[in-house]
Each structure stands twice: as C-alpha cells, then as structure tokens.
C-alpha cells in the first residue's frame, strides 16, 4: 500500500504533500530534518490528510495532482472533506 499525505507545519501553518509506503517512518524523517524537501522549512510537522492507494504509480499521480493545485484553499477544502 502507498499513501499520499499532506503535512502541516505546527510552527508556520505551511503544507507539504508527498507519498510513501510507510507513513510513520516518513513523518519521523520529516520531523528529524532528514527530508531534503522539508529540511529548510520549520516543523514540527503533523499529518493532516491521507489517501491510500494500491500502487506507487497511483499514489504518485495523486501527489502530482494535489501539488499542481498550488492553492491553499483547495488543499484546505480537501483536508476538511476528510
């Protein structure tokens, strides 16, 4: 199983979208500064949204779709729909 996730910085309120096969480990890596993509952004990070997919390809497609939105309101609407 693969997960698309949205993180929110508890410090800045910024969002980050990604995908993984291990949510717990991925969140830990973000919070320990081991992720190049969120290392320069301020955490700590919390998971605010997830979607589950059977294949990596499906998860990657969804991650790209969400990242293309580039609109905070659309992301927050998705999170609120949970």
DAVEN-V528499 format. One record per helix or strand. SS is the DSSP state (H for helix, E for strand). FROM is the first residue (numbers start at 1). LEN is the number of residues. If there is no record, write none. Layout:
((SS,FROM,LEN) (SS,FROM,LEN))
This chain:
((E,2,8) (E,15,6) (H,23,9) (E,45,9) (H,56,14) (H,72,9))
